[in-house]
Amino acid sequence: MNTELIAETWGAIDDPMAFVESFYARFFERFPGYRAHFPQQLDPGHLEKMVQTMALVARLSEDRGTIAPHVHKLGAAHKPYALEPKDLANFKTVFVEALSLRLGAGWSPAAAQAWDQAFEEVIIPLMREGGA
């Protein structure tokens, strides 16, 4: 996994909160069924938690031991929603797509691969462990 590229691409986002808001807009547009699980107006605290989580992953994705407690807690918080693998895959797909659109010319196939690996090898497994 190219952790340097993950950190570089996350660091290239000039306004992470605006990015997360645009991600959710795209996510709900693509998968409207998830919208019912969120308040009508997204809580700034929720958005900030996502920014902090992704920043942590971007900095430390290769160090599972450091990020595992945080992502496990996130998985446990999502346990009531009984997330299936397809739900996490949907999140990943839209997140990576939103990153590519946000970064434009700063995005590459290597960046897409690095983020895909971060989700498949770190984020999704740790979320599932925490939600078990």
N, CA, C and O atoms as CSV, one atom per row, in Angstrom:
chain,resi,resn,atom,element,x,y,z
A,1,MET,N,N,0.847,-1.169,0.000
A,1,MET,CA,C,0.000,0.000,0.000
A,1,MET,C,C,0.897,1.237,0.000
A,1,MET,O,O,1.860,1.321,0.762
A,2,ASN,N,N,0.571,2.176,-0.851
A,2,ASN,CA,C,1.380,3.383,-0.977
A,2,ASN,C,C,0.878,4.438,0.012
A,2,ASN,O,O,0.086,5.311,-0.343
A,3,THR,N,N,1.344,4.344,1.241
A,3,THR,CA,C,0.858,5.237,2.294
A,3,THR,C,C,1.290,6.689,2.068
A,3,THR,O,O,0.595,7.619,2.478
A,4,GLU,N,N,2.421,6.873,1.425
A,4,GLU,CA,C,2.859,8.239,1.123
A,4,GLU,C,C,1.883,8.910,0.169
A,4,GLU,O,O,1.560,10.086,0.332
A,5,LEU,N,N,1.418,8.171,-0.818
A,5,LEU,CA,C,0.472,8.726,-1.786
A,5,LEU,C,C,-0.887,8.989,-1.133
A,5,LEU,O,O,-1.559,9.965,-1.466
A,6,ILE,N,N,-1.284,8.128,-0.217
A,6,ILE,CA,C,-2.531,8.356,0.518
A,6,ILE,C,C,-2.424,9.667,1.305
A,6,ILE,O,O,-3.320,10.510,1.240
A,7,ALA,N,N,-1.341,9.830,2.035
A,7,ALA,CA,C,-1.146,11.055,2.812
A,7,ALA,C,C,-1.047,12.279,1.902
A,7,ALA,O,O,-1.597,13.336,2.214
A,8,GLU,N,N,-0.354,12.134,0.793
A,8,GLU,CA,C,-0.183,13.244,-0.138
A,8,GLU,C,C,-1.526,13.685,-0.722
A,8,GLU,O,O,-1.813,14.880,-0.786
A,9,THR,N,N,-2.345,12.728,-1.147
A,9,THR,CA,C,-3.619,13.101,-1.755
A,9,THR,C,C,-4.574,13.690,-0.715
A,9,THR,O,O,-5.280,14.655,-1.008
A,10,TRP,N,N,-4.605,13.124,0.494
A,10,TRP,CA,C,-5.465,13.701,1.526
A,10,TRP,C,C,-4.980,15.111,1.868
A,10,TRP,O,O,-5.792,16.019,2.049
A,11,GLY,N,N,-3.684,15.294,1.956
A,11,GLY,CA,C,-3.126,16.606,2.263
A,11,GLY,C,C,-3.369,17.645,1.181
A,11,GLY,O,O,-3.303,18.845,1.445
A,12,ALA,N,N,-3.648,17.196,-0.027
A,12,ALA,CA,C,-3.896,18.117,-1.141
A,12,ALA,C,C,-5.305,18.699,-1.123
A,12,ALA,O,O,-5.610,19.615,-1.886
A,13,ILE,N,N,-6.156,18.175,-0.261
A,13,ILE,CA,C,-7.521,18.708,-0.164
A,13,ILE,C,C,-7.453,20.003,0.628
A,13,ILE,O,O,-7.069,20.013,1.797
A,14,ASP,N,N,-7.831,21.093,-0.025
A,14,ASP,CA,C,-7.698,22.406,0.598
A,14,ASP,C,C,-8.702,22.656,1.721
A,14,ASP,O,O,-8.401,23.410,2.646
A,15,ASP,N,N,-9.870,22.054,1.668
A,15,ASP,CA,C,-10.899,22.252,2.690
A,15,ASP,C,C,-11.555,20.904,2.981
A,15,ASP,O,O,-12.569,20.561,2.373
A,16,PRO,N,N,-10.974,20.132,3.919
A,16,PRO,CA,C,-11.496,18.789,4.191
A,16,PRO,C,C,-12.970,18.753,4.591
A,16,PRO,O,O,-13.681,17.821,4.212
A,17,MET,N,N,-13.445,19.744,5.347
A,17,MET,CA,C,-14.860,19.757,5.736
A,17,MET,C,C,-15.752,19.901,4.502
A,17,MET,O,O,-16.765,19.211,4.386
A,18,ALA,N,N,-15.385,20.779,3.596
A,18,ALA,CA,C,-16.172,20.947,2.362
A,18,ALA,C,C,-16.116,19.671,1.534
A,18,ALA,O,O,-17.105,19.289,0.908
A,19,PHE,N,N,-14.962,19.013,1.531
A,19,PHE,CA,C,-14.855,17.749,0.803
A,19,PHE,C,C,-15.812,16.719,1.388
A,19,PHE,O,O,-16.523,16.047,0.641
A,20,VAL,N,N,-15.842,16.584,2.709
A,20,VAL,CA,C,-16.709,15.596,3.352
A,20,VAL,C,C,-18.174,15.921,3.063
A,20,VAL,O,O,-18.966,15.015,2.806
A,21,GLU,N,N,-18.540,17.192,3.101
A,21,GLU,CA,C,-19.912,17.573,2.762
A,21,GLU,C,C,-20.247,17.178,1.326
A,21,GLU,O,O,-21.326,16.649,1.060
A,22,SER,N,N,-19.323,17.434,0.403
A,22,SER,CA,C,-19.585,17.079,-0.998
A,22,SER,C,C,-19.613,15.564,-1.180
A,22,SER,O,O,-20.362,15.048,-2.010
A,23,PHE,N,N,-18.794,14.852,-0.401
A,23,PHE,CA,C,-18.841,13.385,-0.447
A,23,PHE,C,C,-20.233,12.898,-0.058
A,23,PHE,O,O,-20.834,12.089,-0.765
A,24,TYR,N,N,-20.748,13.398,1.078
A,24,TYR,CA,C,-22.062,12.938,1.523
A,24,TYR,C,C,-23.153,13.292,0.516
A,24,TYR,O,O,-24.051,12.483,0.282
A,25,ALA,N,N,-23.099,14.460,-0.075
A,25,ALA,CA,C,-24.092,14.830,-1.087
A,25,ALA,C,C,-24.061,13.819,-2.236
A,25,ALA,O,O,-25.107,13.376,-2.710
A,26,ARG,N,N,-22.878,13.468,-2.667
A,26,ARG,CA,C,-22.717,12.501,-3.760
A,26,ARG,C,C,-23.164,11.110,-3.313
A,26,ARG,O,O,-23.809,10.390,-4.074
A,27,PHE,N,N,-22.824,10.735,-2.089
A,27,PHE,CA,C,-23.182,9.426,-1.548
A,27,PHE,C,C,-24.705,9.271,-1.490
A,27,PHE,O,O,-25.248,8.245,-1.899
A,28,PHE,N,N,-25.388,10.305,-0.977
A,28,PHE,CA,C,-26.845,10.240,-0.870
A,28,PHE,C,C,-27.514,10.302,-2.241
A,28,PHE,O,O,-28.581,9.724,-2.445
A,29,GLU,N,N,-26.890,10.996,-3.163
A,29,GLU,CA,C,-27.423,11.040,-4.532
A,29,GLU,C,C,-27.313,9.669,-5.179
A,29,GLU,O,O,-28.250,9.205,-5.828
A,30,ARG,N,N,-26.183,9.029,-5.004
A,30,ARG,CA,C,-25.934,7.724,-5.613
A,30,ARG,C,C,-26.711,6.618,-4.917
A,30,ARG,O,O,-27.236,5.712,-5.564
A,31,PHE,N,N,-26.779,6.698,-3.594
A,31,PHE,CA,C,-27.440,5.661,-2.789
A,31,PHE,C,C,-28.452,6.323,-1.845
A,31,PHE,O,O,-28.183,6.450,-0.651
A,32,PRO,N,N,-29.592,6.738,-2.357
A,32,PRO,CA,C,-30.555,7.483,-1.540
A,32,PRO,C,C,-31.103,6.705,-0.340
A,32,PRO,O,O,-31.600,7.318,0.605
A,33,GLY,N,N,-31.027,5.409,-0.355
A,33,GLY,CA,C,-31.522,4.615,0.762
A,33,GLY,C,C,-30.783,4.878,2.064
A,33,GLY,O,O,-31.337,4.665,3.142
A,34,TYR,N,N,-29.543,5.336,1.979
A,34,TYR,CA,C,-28.770,5.621,3.193
A,34,TYR,C,C,-29.196,6.927,3.850
A,34,TYR,O,O,-28.942,7.132,5.036
A,35,ARG,N,N,-29.832,7.801,3.105
A,35,ARG,CA,C,-30.167,9.136,3.606
A,35,ARG,C,C,-31.020,9.065,4.869
A,35,ARG,O,O,-30.883,9.908,5.755
A,36,ALA,N,N,-31.895,8.069,4.958
A,36,ALA,CA,C,-32.803,7.933,6.098
A,36,ALA,C,C,-32.064,7.685,7.421
A,36,ALA,O,O,-32.637,7.880,8.492
A,37,HIS,N,N,-30.816,7.263,7.354
A,37,HIS,CA,C,-30.034,6.978,8.558
A,37,HIS,C,C,-29.312,8.203,9.118
A,37,HIS,O,O,-28.598,8.111,10.116
A,38,PHE,N,N,-29.501,9.329,8.476
A,38,PHE,CA,C,-28.813,10.558,8.868
A,38,PHE,C,C,-29.833,11.656,9.131
A,38,PHE,O,O,-30.919,11.651,8.553
A,39,PRO,N,N,-29.484,12.600,10.004
A,39,PRO,CA,C,-30.388,13.738,10.199
A,39,PRO,C,C,-30.478,14.572,8.919
A,39,PRO,O,O,-29.570,14.551,8.089
A,40,GLN,N,N,-31.577,15.302,8.773
A,40,GLN,CA,C,-31.765,16.121,7.564
A,40,GLN,C,C,-30.578,17.047,7.342
A,40,GLN,O,O,-30.068,17.166,6.228
A,41,GLN,N,N,-30.144,17.704,8.418
A,41,GLN,CA,C,-28.968,18.567,8.357
A,41,GLN,C,C,-27.821,17.817,9.024
A,41,GLN,O,O,-27.897,17.507,10.213
A,42,LEU,N,N,-26.769,17.524,8.284
A,42,LEU,CA,C,-25.650,16.796,8.865
A,42,LEU,C,C,-24.985,17.626,9.960
A,42,LEU,O,O,-24.698,18.810,9.784
A,43,ASP,N,N,-24.756,16.991,11.059
A,43,ASP,CA,C,-24.144,17.607,12.228
A,43,ASP,C,C,-22.675,17.915,11.928
A,43,ASP,O,O,-21.938,17.036,11.481
A,44,PRO,N,N,-22.244,19.163,12.171
A,44,PRO,CA,C,-20.831,19.493,11.948
A,44,PRO,C,C,-19.892,18.578,12.740
A,44,PRO,O,O,-18.780,18.300,12.290
A,45,GLY,N,N,-20.325,18.110,13.906
A,45,GLY,CA,C,-19.502,17.187,14.688
A,45,GLY,C,C,-19.284,15.871,13.967
A,45,GLY,O,O,-18.192,15.304,14.016
A,46,HIS,N,N,-20.322,15.380,13.297
A,46,HIS,CA,C,-20.203,14.142,12.519
A,46,HIS,C,C,-19.231,14.345,11.359
A,46,HIS,O,O,-18.383,13.495,11.086
A,47,LEU,N,N,-19.367,15.477,10.687
A,47,LEU,CA,C,-18.471,15.765,9.562
A,47,LEU,C,C,-17.030,15.864,10.046
A,47,LEU,O,O,-16.117,15.346,9.403
A,48,GLU,N,N,-16.830,16.524,11.172
A,48,GLU,CA,C,-15.476,16.675,11.722
A,48,GLU,C,C,-14.885,15.327,12.114
A,48,GLU,O,O,-13.692,15.096,11.920
A,49,LYS,N,N,-15.709,14.433,12.666
A,49,LYS,CA,C,-15.220,13.094,13.015
A,49,LYS,C,C,-14.733,12.359,11.784
A,49,LYS,O,O,-13.717,11.666,11.829
A,50,MET,N,N,-15.465,12.510,10.671
A,50,MET,CA,C,-15.027,11.843,9.446
A,50,MET,C,C,-13.716,12.453,8.948
A,50,MET,O,O,-12.819,11.730,8.513
A,51,VAL,N,N,-13.608,13.767,9.011
A,51,VAL,CA,C,-12.360,14.421,8.605
A,51,VAL,C,C,-11.207,13.892,9.448
A,51,VAL,O,O,-10.152,13.556,8.910
A,52,GLN,N,N,-11.395,13.814,10.764
A,52,GLN,CA,C,-10.338,13.342,11.659
A,52,GLN,C,C,-9.986,11.880,11.379
A,52,GLN,O,O,-8.813,11.505,11.387
A,53,THR,N,N,-11.002,11.064,11.135
A,53,THR,CA,C,-10.745,9.652,10.845
A,53,THR,C,C,-9.935,9.495,9.568
A,53,THR,O,O,-8.955,8.750,9.536
A,54,MET,N,N,-10.342,10.193,8.522
A,54,MET,CA,C,-9.630,10.052,7.253
A,54,MET,C,C,-8.226,10.641,7.337
A,54,MET,O,O,-7.302,10.131,6.703
A,55,ALA,N,N,-8.057,11.702,8.107
A,55,ALA,CA,C,-6.712,12.259,8.298
A,55,ALA,C,C,-5.833,11.257,9.042
A,55,ALA,O,O,-4.658,11.093,8.713
A,56,LEU,N,N,-6.402,10.589,10.041
A,56,LEU,CA,C,-5.667,9.564,10.779
A,56,LEU,C,C,-5.267,8.422,9.859
A,56,LEU,O,O,-4.124,7.966,9.882
A,57,VAL,N,N,-6.203,7.967,9.058
A,57,VAL,CA,C,-5.912,6.887,8.109
A,57,VAL,C,C,-4.844,7.335,7.119
A,57,VAL,O,O,-3.927,6.578,6.802
A,58,ALA,N,N,-4.965,8.558,6.636
A,58,ALA,CA,C,-3.996,9.055,5.653
A,58,ALA,C,C,-2.582,9.090,6.233
A,58,ALA,O,O,-1.612,8.794,5.536
A,59,ARG,N,N,-2.474,9.450,7.501
A,59,ARG,CA,C,-1.149,9.536,8.130
A,59,ARG,C,C,-0.612,8.184,8.567
A,59,ARG,O,O,0.592,7.940,8.497
A,60,LEU,N,N,-1.502,7.300,9.020
A,60,LEU,CA,C,-1.042,6.097,9.706
A,60,LEU,C,C,-1.626,4.804,9.166
A,60,LEU,O,O,-1.695,3.815,9.896
A,61,SER,N,N,-2.046,4.781,7.913
A,61,SER,CA,C,-2.725,3.584,7.399
A,61,SER,C,C,-1.865,2.326,7.465
A,61,SER,O,O,-2.398,1.218,7.534
A,62,GLU,N,N,-0.557,2.479,7.445
A,62,GLU,CA,C,0.287,1.283,7.517
A,62,GLU,C,C,0.456,0.782,8.953
A,62,GLU,O,O,0.923,-0.336,9.170
A,63,ASP,N,N,0.082,1.597,9.921
A,63,ASP,CA,C,0.231,1.241,11.325
A,63,ASP,C,C,-1.130,0.862,11.906
A,63,ASP,O,O,-1.753,1.641,12.628
A,64,ARG,N,N,-1.573,-0.336,11.581
A,64,ARG,CA,C,-2.894,-0.804,12.018
A,64,ARG,C,C,-3.056,-0.749,13.533
A,64,ARG,O,O,-4.143,-0.455,14.031
A,65,GLY,N,N,-1.989,-1.028,14.262
A,65,GLY,CA,C,-2.081,-1.034,15.715
A,65,GLY,C,C,-2.454,0.320,16.284
A,65,GLY,O,O,-3.144,0.393,17.301
A,66,THR,N,N,-2.014,1.383,15.654
A,66,THR,CA,C,-2.316,2.729,16.127
A,66,THR,C,C,-3.739,3.145,15.762
A,66,THR,O,O,-4.435,3.756,16.573
A,67,ILE,N,N,-4.170,2.818,14.551
A,67,ILE,CA,C,-5.496,3.278,14.131
A,67,ILE,C,C,-6.613,2.296,14.478
A,67,ILE,O,O,-7.786,2.668,14.457
A,68,ALA,N,N,-6.264,1.050,14.798
A,68,ALA,CA,C,-7.290,0.029,15.064
A,68,ALA,C,C,-8.281,0.455,16.150
A,68,ALA,O,O,-9.485,0.320,15.928
A,69,PRO,N,N,-7.849,0.961,17.311
A,69,PRO,CA,C,-8.836,1.323,18.330
A,69,PRO,C,C,-9.856,2.359,17.832
A,69,PRO,O,O,-11.047,2.268,18.133
A,70,HIS,N,N,-9.378,3.322,17.083
A,70,HIS,CA,C,-10.267,4.372,16.577
A,70,HIS,C,C,-11.267,3.798,15.566
A,70,HIS,O,O,-12.463,4.077,15.647
A,71,VAL,N,N,-10.782,3.006,14.626
A,71,VAL,CA,C,-11.675,2.459,13.587
A,71,VAL,C,C,-12.578,1.381,14.175
A,71,VAL,O,O,-13.720,1.235,13.739
A,72,HIS,N,N,-12.093,0.624,15.153
A,72,HIS,CA,C,-12.959,-0.337,15.850
A,72,HIS,C,C,-14.121,0.398,16.523
A,72,HIS,O,O,-15.267,-0.046,16.447
A,73,LYS,N,N,-13.826,1.510,17.175
A,73,LYS,CA,C,-14.867,2.305,17.833
A,73,LYS,C,C,-15.884,2.802,16.809
A,73,LYS,O,O,-17.087,2.810,17.069
A,74,LEU,N,N,-15.398,3.207,15.669
A,74,LEU,CA,C,-16.276,3.644,14.586
A,74,LEU,C,C,-17.160,2.496,14.111
A,74,LEU,O,O,-18.355,2.678,13.881
A,75,GLY,N,N,-16.570,1.324,13.968
A,75,GLY,CA,C,-17.339,0.143,13.577
A,75,GLY,C,C,-18.401,-0.197,14.603
A,75,GLY,O,O,-19.528,-0.542,14.246
A,76,ALA,N,N,-18.046,-0.100,15.883
A,76,ALA,CA,C,-19.009,-0.381,16.948
A,76,ALA,C,C,-20.165,0.622,16.929
A,76,ALA,O,O,-21.313,0.257,17.180
A,77,ALA,N,N,-19.859,1.873,16.635
A,77,ALA,CA,C,-20.904,2.899,16.563
A,77,ALA,C,C,-21.875,2.636,15.412
A,77,ALA,O,O,-23.033,3.050,15.465
A,78,HIS,N,N,-21.402,1.950,14.379
A,78,HIS,CA,C,-22.255,1.646,13.226
A,78,HIS,C,C,-22.940,0.282,13.339
A,78,HIS,O,O,-23.691,-0.107,12.444
A,79,LYS,N,N,-22.690,-0.439,14.421
A,79,LYS,CA,C,-23.266,-1.772,14.599
A,79,LYS,C,C,-24.792,-1.796,14.499
A,79,LYS,O,O,-25.341,-2.725,13.908
A,80,PRO,N,N,-25.496,-0.805,15.057
A,80,PRO,CA,C,-26.958,-0.832,14.957
A,80,PRO,C,C,-27.483,-0.819,13.509
A,80,PRO,O,O,-28.632,-1.185,13.265
A,81,TYR,N,N,-26.660,-0.406,12.576
A,81,TYR,CA,C,-27.088,-0.326,11.177
A,81,TYR,C,C,-26.854,-1.633,10.421
A,81,TYR,O,O,-27.224,-1.751,9.253
A,82,ALA,N,N,-26.245,-2.605,11.082
A,82,ALA,CA,C,-25.985,-3.921,10.484
A,82,ALA,C,C,-25.397,-3.788,9.081
A,82,ALA,O,O,-25.924,-4.336,8.113
A,83,LEU,N,N,-24.300,-3.053,8.997
A,83,LEU,CA,C,-23.665,-2.820,7.703
A,83,LEU,C,C,-23.163,-4.131,7.102
A,83,LEU,O,O,-22.525,-4.948,7.766
A,84,GLU,N,N,-23.471,-4.292,5.849
A,84,GLU,CA,C,-23.026,-5.448,5.082
A,84,GLU,C,C,-21.785,-5.057,4.287
A,84,GLU,O,O,-21.501,-3.868,4.137
A,85,PRO,N,N,-21.042,-6.038,3.774
A,85,PRO,CA,C,-19.882,-5.694,2.943
A,85,PRO,C,C,-20.227,-4.745,1.792
A,85,PRO,O,O,-19.432,-3.869,1.453
A,86,LYS,N,N,-21.401,-4.912,1.196
A,86,LYS,CA,C,-21.785,-4.027,0.082
A,86,LYS,C,C,-21.943,-2.578,0.549
A,86,LYS,O,O,-21.672,-1.652,-0.216
A,87,ASP,N,N,-22.378,-2.374,1.792
A,87,ASP,CA,C,-22.531,-1.014,2.307
A,87,ASP,C,C,-21.175,-0.322,2.412
A,87,ASP,O,O,-21.024,0.838,2.027
A,88,LEU,N,N,-20.195,-1.051,2.939
A,88,LEU,CA,C,-18.855,-0.487,3.060
A,88,LEU,C,C,-18.217,-0.296,1.691
A,88,LEU,O,O,-17.466,0.655,1.478
A,89,ALA,N,N,-18.515,-1.197,0.767
A,89,ALA,CA,C,-18.009,-1.050,-0.605
A,89,ALA,C,C,-18.631,0.172,-1.277
A,89,ALA,O,O,-17.954,0.883,-2.019
A,90,ASN,N,N,-19.905,0.416,-1.024
A,90,ASN,CA,C,-20.561,1.601,-1.588
A,90,ASN,C,C,-19.910,2.876,-1.068
A,90,ASN,O,O,-19.664,3.812,-1.830
A,91,PHE,N,N,-19.632,2.908,0.238
A,91,PHE,CA,C,-18.965,4.060,0.840
A,91,PHE,C,C,-17.607,4.276,0.174
A,91,PHE,O,O,-17.271,5.386,-0.238
A,92,LYS,N,N,-16.833,3.190,0.076
A,92,LYS,CA,C,-15.498,3.281,-0.522
A,92,LYS,C,C,-15.563,3.800,-1.948
A,92,LYS,O,O,-14.801,4.691,-2.322
A,93,THR,N,N,-16.463,3.253,-2.739
A,93,THR,CA,C,-16.568,3.638,-4.140
A,93,THR,C,C,-16.825,5.130,-4.292
A,93,THR,O,O,-16.168,5.804,-5.086
A,94,VAL,N,N,-17.777,5.639,-3.532
A,94,VAL,CA,C,-18.112,7.060,-3.645
A,94,VAL,C,C,-17.009,7.928,-3.053
A,94,VAL,O,O,-16.725,9.006,-3.575
A,95,PHE,N,N,-16.391,7.476,-1.979
A,95,PHE,CA,C,-15.315,8.251,-1.370
A,95,PHE,C,C,-14.148,8.409,-2.348
A,95,PHE,O,O,-13.650,9.517,-2.547
A,96,VAL,N,N,-13.723,7.324,-2.946
A,96,VAL,CA,C,-12.593,7.376,-3.887
A,96,VAL,C,C,-12.971,8.208,-5.114
A,96,VAL,O,O,-12.155,8.972,-5.630
A,97,GLU,N,N,-14.193,8.056,-5.568
A,97,GLU,CA,C,-14.667,8.858,-6.706
A,97,GLU,C,C,-14.663,10.342,-6.349
A,97,GLU,O,O,-14.212,11.170,-7.141
A,98,ALA,N,N,-15.162,10.682,-5.164
A,98,ALA,CA,C,-15.193,12.083,-4.731
A,98,ALA,C,C,-13.776,12.650,-4.607
A,98,ALA,O,O,-13.536,13.806,-4.957
A,99,LEU,N,N,-12.847,11.845,-4.113
A,99,LEU,CA,C,-11.451,12.287,-4.046
A,99,LEU,C,C,-10.904,12.580,-5.440
A,99,LEU,O,O,-10.244,13.596,-5.657
A,100,SER,N,N,-11.180,11.696,-6.367
A,100,SER,CA,C,-10.660,11.884,-7.731
A,100,SER,C,C,-11.208,13.161,-8.345
A,100,SER,O,O,-10.477,13.892,-9.013
A,101,LEU,N,N,-12.493,13.437,-8.124
A,101,LEU,CA,C,-13.091,14.648,-8.671
A,101,LEU,C,C,-12.529,15.891,-8.000
A,101,LEU,O,O,-12.285,16.902,-8.660
A,102,ARG,N,N,-12.325,15.819,-6.700
A,102,ARG,CA,C,-11.824,16.974,-5.953
A,102,ARG,C,C,-10.392,17.314,-6.359
A,102,ARG,O,O,-10.030,18.487,-6.461
A,103,LEU,N,N,-9.580,16.278,-6.589
A,103,LEU,CA,C,-8.163,16.514,-6.878
A,103,LEU,C,C,-7.869,16.714,-8.358
A,103,LEU,O,O,-6.797,17.205,-8.712
A,104,GLY,N,N,-8.793,16.346,-9.215
A,104,GLY,CA,C,-8.626,16.594,-10.648
A,104,GLY,C,C,-7.298,16.089,-11.188
A,104,GLY,O,O,-7.017,14.891,-11.154
A,105,ALA,N,N,-6.491,17.005,-11.683
A,105,ALA,CA,C,-5.208,16.643,-12.285
A,105,ALA,C,C,-4.232,16.074,-11.257
A,105,ALA,O,O,-3.249,15.435,-11.632
A,106,GLY,N,N,-4.486,16.294,-9.976
A,106,GLY,CA,C,-3.630,15.753,-8.926
A,106,GLY,C,C,-3.940,14.302,-8.590
A,106,GLY,O,O,-3.312,13.718,-7.707
A,107,TRP,N,N,-4.904,13.722,-9.290
A,107,TRP,CA,C,-5.313,12.331,-9.064
A,107,TRP,C,C,-4.664,11.449,-10.110
A,107,TRP,O,O,-4.405,11.887,-11.231
A,108,SER,N,N,-4.403,10.209,-9.743
A,108,SER,CA,C,-3.766,9.275,-10.672
A,108,SER,C,C,-4.289,7.867,-10.431
A,108,SER,O,O,-4.893,7.602,-9.391
A,109,PRO,N,N,-4.066,6.963,-11.376
A,109,PRO,CA,C,-4.429,5.567,-11.131
A,109,PRO,C,C,-3.717,5.004,-9.894
A,109,PRO,O,O,-4.280,4.175,-9.178
A,110,ALA,N,N,-2.506,5.443,-9.651
A,110,ALA,CA,C,-1.775,4.973,-8.469
A,110,ALA,C,C,-2.461,5.451,-7.185
A,110,ALA,O,O,-2.521,4.713,-6.202
A,111,ALA,N,N,-2.972,6.669,-7.194
A,111,ALA,CA,C,-3.693,7.176,-6.022
A,111,ALA,C,C,-4.968,6.370,-5.805
A,111,ALA,O,O,-5.298,6.018,-4.673
A,112,ALA,N,N,-5.675,6.082,-6.878
A,112,ALA,CA,C,-6.899,5.279,-6.777
A,112,ALA,C,C,-6.576,3.909,-6.183
A,112,ALA,O,O,-7.303,3.416,-5.321
A,113,GLN,N,N,-5.501,3.305,-6.638
A,113,GLN,CA,C,-5.102,1.994,-6.128
A,113,GLN,C,C,-4.717,2.074,-4.655
A,113,GLN,O,O,-5.075,1.193,-3.873
A,114,ALA,N,N,-3.996,3.117,-4.274
A,114,ALA,CA,C,-3.566,3.269,-2.881
A,114,ALA,C,C,-4.769,3.405,-1.950
A,114,ALA,O,O,-4.816,2.770,-0.896
A,115,TRP,N,N,-5.737,4.230,-2.337
A,115,TRP,CA,C,-6.923,4.404,-1.496
A,115,TRP,C,C,-7.770,3.138,-1.483
A,115,TRP,O,O,-8.321,2.774,-0.444
A,116,ASP,N,N,-7.880,2.469,-2.619
A,116,ASP,CA,C,-8.625,1.211,-2.659
A,116,ASP,C,C,-7.999,0.213,-1.681
A,116,ASP,O,O,-8.712,-0.452,-0.929
A,117,GLN,N,N,-6.687,0.113,-1.692
A,117,GLN,CA,C,-5.995,-0.792,-0.773
A,117,GLN,C,C,-6.198,-0.371,0.677
A,117,GLN,O,O,-6.387,-1.226,1.542
A,118,ALA,N,N,-6.163,0.922,0.957
A,118,ALA,CA,C,-6.370,1.393,2.324
A,118,ALA,C,C,-7.743,0.961,2.821
A,118,ALA,O,O,-7.886,0.524,3.963
A,119,PHE,N,N,-8.744,1.083,1.971
A,119,PHE,CA,C,-10.082,0.643,2.367
A,119,PHE,C,C,-10.143,-0.874,2.517
A,119,PHE,O,O,-10.640,-1.380,3.524
A,120,GLU,N,N,-9.643,-1.598,1.525
A,120,GLU,CA,C,-9.776,-3.054,1.521
A,120,GLU,C,C,-8.907,-3.751,2.575
A,120,GLU,O,O,-9.301,-4.780,3.124
A,121,GLU,N,N,-7.731,-3.192,2.853
A,121,GLU,CA,C,-6.806,-3.854,3.766
A,121,GLU,C,C,-6.842,-3.312,5.187
A,121,GLU,O,O,-6.405,-3.990,6.117
A,122,VAL,N,N,-7.356,-2.100,5.369
A,122,VAL,CA,C,-7.315,-1.480,6.690
A,122,VAL,C,C,-8.700,-1.025,7.149
A,122,VAL,O,O,-9.224,-1.550,8.132
A,123,ILE,N,N,-9.284,-0.081,6.468
A,123,ILE,CA,C,-10.513,0.554,6.958
A,123,ILE,C,C,-11.665,-0.437,7.073
A,123,ILE,O,O,-12.265,-0.575,8.139
A,124,ILE,N,N,-11.973,-1.125,5.984
A,124,ILE,CA,C,-13.121,-2.037,6.007
A,124,ILE,C,C,-12.906,-3.192,6.985
A,124,ILE,O,O,-13.807,-3.480,7.773
A,125,PRO,N,N,-11.757,-3.866,6.972
A,125,PRO,CA,C,-11.585,-4.941,7.961
A,125,PRO,C,C,-11.684,-4.456,9.413
A,125,PRO,O,O,-12.282,-5.134,10.249
A,126,LEU,N,N,-11.112,-3.304,9.714
A,126,LEU,CA,C,-11.171,-2.793,11.078
A,126,LEU,C,C,-12.592,-2.364,11.458
A,126,LEU,O,O,-13.018,-2.558,12.596
A,127,MET,N,N,-13.320,-1.783,10.506
A,127,MET,CA,C,-14.725,-1.429,10.760
A,127,MET,C,C,-15.531,-2.691,11.060
A,127,MET,O,O,-16.336,-2.712,11.992
A,128,ARG,N,N,-15.316,-3.730,10.278
A,128,ARG,CA,C,-16.060,-4.977,10.472
A,128,ARG,C,C,-15.710,-5.612,11.819
A,128,ARG,O,O,-16.594,-6.108,12.518
A,129,GLU,N,N,-14.433,-5.600,12.184
A,129,GLU,CA,C,-14.034,-6.133,13.494
A,129,GLU,C,C,-14.719,-5.374,14.616
A,129,GLU,O,O,-15.211,-5.977,15.570
A,130,GLY,N,N,-14.750,-4.043,14.503
A,130,GLY,CA,C,-15.375,-3.229,15.539
A,130,GLY,C,C,-16.875,-3.409,15.623
A,130,GLY,O,O,-17.465,-3.268,16.694
A,131,GLY,N,N,-17.491,-3.721,14.498
A,131,GLY,CA,C,-18.940,-3.913,14.467
A,131,GLY,C,C,-19.388,-5.314,14.749
A,131,GLY,O,O,-20.587,-5.589,14.793
A,132,ALA,N,N,-18.428,-6.226,14.944
A,132,ALA,CA,C,-18.786,-7.642,15.176
A,132,ALA,C,C,-19.313,-7.880,16.574
A,132,ALA,O,O,-19.654,-9.010,16.922
